[in-house]
Amino acid sequence: YGPPPTLTTLVATSETQGQTWRYTTTRPGEGWMRANFDDSGWSSGAGGFGTAETPGSKIGTTWNTGDIWLRRSVELKSTPSQELFLRIHHDEDADVYLNGVLAARVRGYTTGYILQGLSREAKSALRPGENTIAVHCHQTGGGQYIDVGIVESATGGR
């Protein structure tokens, strides 16, 4: 089988330190997931977003409405060359975009952080310099939580 892959964090989650996101709980305008969208009217808060009774959550900002939209600009030193995954904890359904391109659509919920593959198109949309992560999470009942990061997997022996 060989050695397990080595995971390198490209974009940190809020597991150990709350990452700053722009967010709104009011349905935003068209193109909200694009890098050039004006989110200056949105609130700013630390991730993760949700309610304290949600298993495995690290609440930075309380979110207790039906929907939340998040945006965050992140700096990449270079274009990632290895396999990429979202590191995500979601409760419930979430759509994640990178520079306006759908990276992953996850349904249901997790009780901790998982790795989720992302689309080839979204990986291709990443570039050196500033990049935008945009997330929509929808809640129907029970606990709720959303937090997202990106990790790169370098397979041993390559």
Rosetta blueprint (number, residue, H / E / L):
1 Y L
2 G L
3 P L
4 P L
5 P L
6 T E
7 L E
8 T E
9 T E
10 L E
11 V E
12 A L
13 T L
14 S L
15 E L
16 T L
17 Q L
18 G L
19 Q L
20 T E
21 W E
22 R E
23 Y E
24 T E
25 T L
26 T L
27 R L
28 P L
29 G L
30 E L
31 G L
32 W L
33 M L
34 R L
35 A L
36 N L
37 F L
38 D L
39 D L
40 S L
41 G L
42 W L
43 S E
44 S E
45 G E
46 A E
47 G L
48 G L
49 F E
50 G E
51 T L
52 A L
53 E L
54 T L
55 P L
56 G L
57 S L
58 K L
59 I L
60 G L
61 T E
62 T E
63 W L
64 N L
65 T L
66 G L
67 D E
68 I E
69 W E
70 L E
71 R E
72 R E
73 S E
74 V E
75 E E
76 L E
77 K L
78 S L
79 T L
80 P L
81 S L
82 Q L
83 E E
84 L E
85 F E
86 L E
87 R E
88 I E
89 H E
90 H E
91 D E
92 E L
93 D E
94 A E
95 D E
96 V E
97 Y E
98 L E
99 N L
100 G L
101 V E
102 L E
103 A E
104 A E
105 R E
106 V E
107 R L
108 G L
109 Y E
110 T L
111 T L
112 G L
113 Y L
114 I E
115 L E
116 Q E
117 G E
118 L L
119 S L
120 R H
121 E H
122 A H
123 K H
124 S H
125 A H
126 L L
127 R L
128 P L
129 G E
130 E E
131 N E
132 T E
133 I E
134 A E
135 V E
136 H E
137 C E
138 H E
139 Q L
140 T L
141 G L
142 G L
143 G L
144 Q L
145 Y E
146 I E
147 D E
148 V E
149 G E
150 I E
151 V E
152 E E
153 S E
154 A E
155 T L
156 G L
157 G L
158 R L
